[in-house]
Amino acid sequence: NTIEFIGTLQASVVKQVRLKNPSNRNLSYNAILVGRDAGDFSLPKGSTVTIHPGRQDVVTVEFTIRFLHPAEAVLILISNKADGIDGATLTFSLRSEVRNIEPLGVIKCRSPCYEL
């Protein structure tokens, strides 16, 4: 699965991965970001999520678009069998795309084009 972070240059884009627990015991995951641009992505709500039986929860991933080139990373969710069941390891490809560039400001100046 690929999660796309599409936006304007210098904008922050937040995406959520929804996790469901159909079992009758707690399910816990540790989130890890790896890859070439993993440092540009963050997990603002922390890297651990516990999903109670029959419930759902989200892992929030934030990315600030700083460059024009596409950023790429991988989100890995590893099951933590501390007090619950052992779930499957989940991976998601993270990719960014700049669709628009907004100027931060406009400067007007006058200058001669040519002088002898």
C-alpha positions as a printed NumPy array, in Angstrom:
array([[  0.   ,   0.   ,   0.   ],
       [  1.218,   3.512,  -0.83 ],
       [  0.299,   6.594,   1.171],
       [  0.711,   9.765,  -0.875],
       [  1.517,  13.135,   0.687],
       [  0.42 ,  15.622,  -1.976],
       [  0.517,  19.347,  -1.374],
       [  2.118,  22.738,  -1.776],
       [  5.824,  23.332,  -1.252],
       [  6.537,  24.127,   2.455],
       [  3.103,  22.799,   3.537],
       [  2.62 ,  20.139,   6.196],
       [  0.523,  17.145,   5.201],
       [ -0.924,  14.756,   7.783],
       [ -2.189,  11.264,   6.963],
       [ -3.639,   8.578,   9.197],
       [ -3.418,   4.806,   8.936],
       [ -6.483,   3.182,  10.494],
       [ -5.862,  -0.11 ,  12.303],
       [ -8.665,  -2.44 ,  13.381],
       [ -8.55 ,  -5.189,  15.988],
       [-11.169,  -7.902,  15.334],
       [ -9.811, -10.173,  18.081],
       [-10.837, -10.401,  21.74 ],
       [ -7.396,  -9.377,  23.107],
       [ -5.338,  -6.182,  22.937],
       [ -3.217,  -5.631,  19.832],
       [ -0.143,  -3.407,  20.094],
       [  2.141,  -2.059,  17.348],
       [  5.451,  -0.183,  17.273],
       [  5.839,   2.153,  14.277],
       [  9.2  ,   2.686,  12.573],
       [ 10.053,   4.985,   9.658],
       [ 12.912,   3.796,   7.417],
       [ 14.31 ,   4.736,   4.03 ],
       [ 16.081,   7.494,   2.14 ],
       [ 13.89 ,  10.36 ,   3.403],
       [ 12.607,   8.825,   6.663],
       [ 13.949,  11.806,   8.635],
       [ 11.491,  14.112,   6.859],
       [  8.479,  12.118,   8.082],
       [  7.355,  12.078,  11.715],
       [  4.935,  10.305,  14.031],
       [  3.472,  13.214,  16.058],
       [  1.313,  10.999,  18.31 ],
       [  4.192,   8.673,  19.139],
       [  5.441,   5.408,  17.741],
       [  3.324,   3.001,  19.809],
       [ -0.367,   2.267,  19.377],
       [ -2.533,  -0.168,  21.36 ],
       [ -5.855,  -1.248,  19.914],
       [ -8.394,  -2.673,  22.338],
       [-10.536,  -5.7  ,  21.392],
       [-13.144,  -4.949,  18.727],
       [-11.934,  -1.356,  18.353],
       [ -9.866,   0.668,  15.937],
       [ -7.141,   3.292,  16.292],
       [ -4.931,   5.359,  13.994],
       [ -1.227,   5.939,  13.428],
       [ -0.643,   9.549,  12.383],
       [  2.174,  10.367,   9.947],
       [  3.181,  13.981,   9.243],
       [  5.351,  15.298,   6.427],
       [  6.477,  18.848,   5.609],
       [  7.225,  19.252,   1.917],
       [ 10.641,  20.942,   1.828],
       [ 11.97 ,  19.972,  -1.603],
       [ 10.617,  19.661,  -5.136],
       [ 11.862,  16.103,  -5.595],
       [  9.615,  13.293,  -4.333],
       [ 10.443,  12.029,  -0.85 ],
       [ 10.205,   8.311,  -0.155],
       [ 10.164,   6.24 ,   3.019],
       [  8.549,   3.137,   4.479],
       [  6.31 ,   2.925,   7.544],
       [  6.712,  -0.431,   9.288],
       [  4.255,  -1.482,  11.993],
       [  5.681,  -4.303,  14.096],
       [  3.413,  -6.198,  16.468],
       [  4.366,  -5.982,  20.139],
       [  3.064,  -9.022,  22.018],
       [  3.529,  -7.414,  25.453],
       [ -0.006,  -7.945,  26.821],
       [ -2.001,  -9.038,  23.816],
       [ -1.849, -11.095,  20.666],
       [  0.853, -11.289,  18.045],
       [ -0.367,  -9.425,  14.947],
       [  1.03 ,  -9.378,  11.431],
       [  3.792,  -6.936,  10.519],
       [  2.399,  -4.19 ,   8.26 ],
       [  4.331,  -2.042,   5.78 ],
       [  3.278,   1.08 ,   3.914],
       [  5.202,   2.988,   1.26 ],
       [  5.246,   6.761,   1.853],
       [  5.705,   9.1  ,  -1.098],
       [  5.394,  12.865,  -1.522],
       [  4.509,  14.982,  -4.517],
       [  4.56 ,  18.757,  -4.968],
       [  1.502,  19.923,  -6.905],
       [  1.813,  23.673,  -6.369],
       [  4.363,  26.314,  -5.405],
       [  3.092,  29.354,  -3.558],
       [  5.426,  32.357,  -3.348],
       [  6.332,  33.497,   0.154],
       [  6.34 ,  37.106,  -1.02 ],
       [  6.882,  39.428,  -3.964],
       [  9.707,  41.943,  -4.231],
       [  9.581,  44.736,  -6.808],
       [ 12.796,  46.38 ,  -7.89 ],
       [ 14.023,  48.582, -10.719],
       [ 17.376,  48.2  , -12.357],
       [ 18.862,  49.181, -15.679],
       [ 19.152,  46.249, -18.031],
       [ 22.334,  47.534, -19.67 ],
       [ 24.91 ,  50.242, -19.034],
       [ 27.94 ,  51.219, -21.086]])
